Amino acid sequence: MGALPEACAVGGRNAGFSAIFLLFTALLASGAVAQSGSAAGGGAKLPEFEVATVKPSNMNGGGVRGPYAYPGGRVHIGYSPLRAMIQFAFDLQAFQIEGGPAWIGRDFYDVEAVAPETSPARELNPASPGMPLNSEQRLMLQALLVERFGLKYHFETREGRVCWLVRKGKQLKMTPAKDTTVAPTMVVTTYHDGVGNGEMVGRNTSMAWMAERLSRYLRVPVVDKTGIAGSYDFDVPAPEEAHADITNATLEGLEALGLKLKAERGAVRILVVDSVERPGSN
């Protein structure tokens, strides 16, 4: 297996990162209008939820973590700090968010919201409950963060390292997705104390979505340059080495599918938090 492209590497081979590597909860392409300046500035008015509550999470209770959409346009975000909710709302990765006080990454909140009756999101009736937020719901979440957290921000574009997800050869070892109504998933497990063995499994996974998941893990932008349309299912057996780390397992899995990463330089969009405040009671 080839080594991770140097410009794409983060912390070497990341051998200390083991256990289970879960890449899930697709965030669909945002379609959001580009913004500049603070969130409270000018520009087109963002759509808003009809009803929304924001409450501190009960860290001793159970529940689902992350953003999900349900029938009737309902949105649930569980056990998520503000920094994560900014990611959800603006379709960004953690490395694309800078600034703000420390609490935006350590105070956890639950959000329950419903889109207005006149909203297209209200007609959302996913075949698989718990689907990702759609573009309109992400814009509504942006408006909610401005209203409840007083979020003000600006965007900066900087040159940095990026990776292209490209085809390694002509032959792909993936099959068209059997069920395109389920939420996309991609799971890689690594071997450590009997947990996982480096398998890579994907269901209803598009190349654009795979690039986003890889970007989250590598902490550099990964751009789909495969030219491959559609969504796929795949099952990649465990690597030959008994104690494969997560980076090796992921790279070997990509190569087994007929894909690879190519290091490049490019523009990286950064959201800078200018000011924010804890929300009041609902």
N, C-alpha and C positions, 0 to 999 in steps of 0.2 A: 504494500500500500504506500502511496506517495505521502510525503510529509505535508502538514498543513501549510498552505502558502504563508510565507513570513508576514506579509502585510495583514493577513487575516488572523494571525495568532494572537491570543490573549493569555498571558501568563503561561507561556510554554504549552505543554500538553495537558496542563490542568489535571495532573495525575491525582491530586488530592481530592478532586471532586468525584465522588462515587455515589453509591446507592442508586435510587431511581431517578431518571431524567424524564420528566413529563413535559411534553410540548402539546398543549391543547387549547381549547376555547378560541376558535378562529375569530379574528377581527376583520371583517370584510373591508374592501377598499372604501375609503371614507367618502369620496366625492365631496368633501367639505370645501368651502370657499376659502382661498388663501387669505390669511389675516396678517396684519402688521400693527405695531403699536400695542397698546394695552387692550385687554378684553373689553374694558368699559368705553373704548374709543368709538370712532365712527364706523361706517360700513353697514351692510345689510343686517337687519334685525334677525337674530337667531330664533328658530322655533323653540317653543318651551313645552315642558310637561304640563298637563292639566293639574295634576296633583303629585306632590313629591314630599317625602320625608327623609331626613338625614339624621341618623342617631349613632352615638358611639356603639361599637360592637360589644356584645357580651362575650368576652374571650373564654368564658367557662362553658358557653353553650355550644350546641352543634349548629350545623347549617352549611350552605354552599358558599364557597369563596369565589370571588370574581364576578364579571358582568354576564348576565344572561337575559335573553328576551323570551317572553312567554305569550301565549295566545291573548288577543285583545290589546296588544301594544304594551303590556306590562313589562317593566324592567326591574330586575333585582341585581343589586351589587352588594355582595357580602364580604365582611372581613377584609376591607381594603383601605389602605392609607390614601391620603389625598394624592400623593405622588403617583400611585398606581391608577387612581381615577383620572388623572391628567393623561396618562398613557392611553387609557380606554377612550377618552373623549376625543383626543387629537390623533389617534392611531399612530402613536410613537412608541419607541423602545425606551427602556430606563436610561440608557446612555445619552438619549437626546433631550433630557430634562436637566436643567441646572438651576441653582439658586433656591431661595426659600429657606425658612427656618427648619431646624432638625425635626420638629414634630410632624411635618408633612410626610415623613417616611416611617413614623413609629406610632402615630395615633390611628387606630382603625375605626372605620365607620361602616354602617349598613345604609343602603339607599333603597327605597321602594318608590316607584314612580309609574305613572300611567300617562300615555299620550292623549291629547285631546280627541274628541269624537270625530272632528273634521280632519284629523291627521291620517295620512296613508299608513303610518305605523300602527294605527288602531286596528287596521284590517289584517295586521300580521297574525298569521295562524300557522306557526311552524309545525311541520309534521312531527318533528322531534323537539319537545319542550326543552328549553335551556340552550337555544341557539344563540349565536353572537348578536351583538347590537348591530342594527343596520345603520346606514349613513345618517338618516334623519334622527334616529335616537342618539347617535353620538353628538350631533349638533345640539340636541336638547340637553345632553349632559354637560356640554360646554357652557350653555346658558345657566344651568343649575350651579355649576362651580363658581361662576361669576357672582350669582345672586347670593348663595349661602356662604361661600368661603371668601367673597370679596376678591377673587382671583384677578390679578393684573399681570400681564406678561408681554413679552415681545419675542419675535423670532430672529435668529441670526443664522446665516449660512456660512459655513466654514469648509475649507478644503481639508480632507482627511482620507484615511484609508477606507476602502470599500471592497467588497468581494462580489464577483459575478457568479451566479449559479448557471453553469453551462453544461451542455452535453459532453460526455467523455467520448462517445462513439455513436454510431448509427443505431445500435441495438439498445432498446430500453427493456428493462425487466420489471415492468409494472403492468397491471391489467386495468382496464377502465372500471371505474367505481361501480359496484353492484347496487349501491343505494346512495343516491345523491341528495337525499332528504335529511340525512343524519349530519350532525356537526362534524366538521373535519377533525381528524386526530392524527397525531404522529408521536409515537412513544419509542424511546430508546432506553434500554436498561443496561446497567453495567454490573459486573460481578464484584461483590464485596460481602464477605461473611454470609455467603449463601443467598444474597439478594440480587436477582437479575443475572443476566449472562451476556449482555451486549446485543440482544436482538433489536431490530428496528421494524416497527409495524406502523403502517399508515392506512387510513380509511378515508375515502372521499377527499383526498388531498390534491389540491392544485399546486402547480409549480410556484405560483406567486405566494400561496399560503406557506409552502415549505420554505421559501426564501425568508419570509417574515419570522418563522420559528427559528431558523438558523441565525438570523440577525439577533434575536433575543438571547440566544445562547452565547454566540461569539462576541457579542457586544460591539459589533461593527455592522454597518449597513450591508445587507446581502440583497442583491438585485437579481430578479429572474431574467436571464438572458437566454433561456433554453428555446424559446419559441414553441413550447409544447402547450397546447390547449387542452382543456378538459380536466377532470379530476380522476384520481387513480387510487387503487388499493395495492398494497405491497407488503410482503413479509420477507425480511432479510434475516437469515440464520445468524447465530452468535459468531463473533470473530474466533479465529483459531486460538489466539492467546487466551489463557485461562483468566487473566486478571486485566482485561482491557479497560483502559480508562475511558471516560465518556467521549473525549475528543476523538480518540482513535476509533471507537465504536461508531461514532457518527460519520467520520470520513470514510471508513470502510463500507458503511451502509450506503452512502451516496455512490461510491464507485461500483458497488454491486448492482445498483439500480441503473447504472450507465450515466451518472452525473459526476460533476466535480466542481470545486471552487477555484476561481481565477482572481488573483490579487490585482487591484487597480487603485487609482487615485480618483477622487470625485468629490462632489458637494455633499455635505452633511448638514441637515437642517436641525437646529437646536432651539428648543423653547426655553427661554429664561424667565423664571418666576421673579417678578419685580416686587410684588407684595401680596400678602394673603393673611387671612385671620380665621380663627376657629369659628365654626358655625354656632349660632345661638340655638335655643331649644325650639323644637317644631310645635 
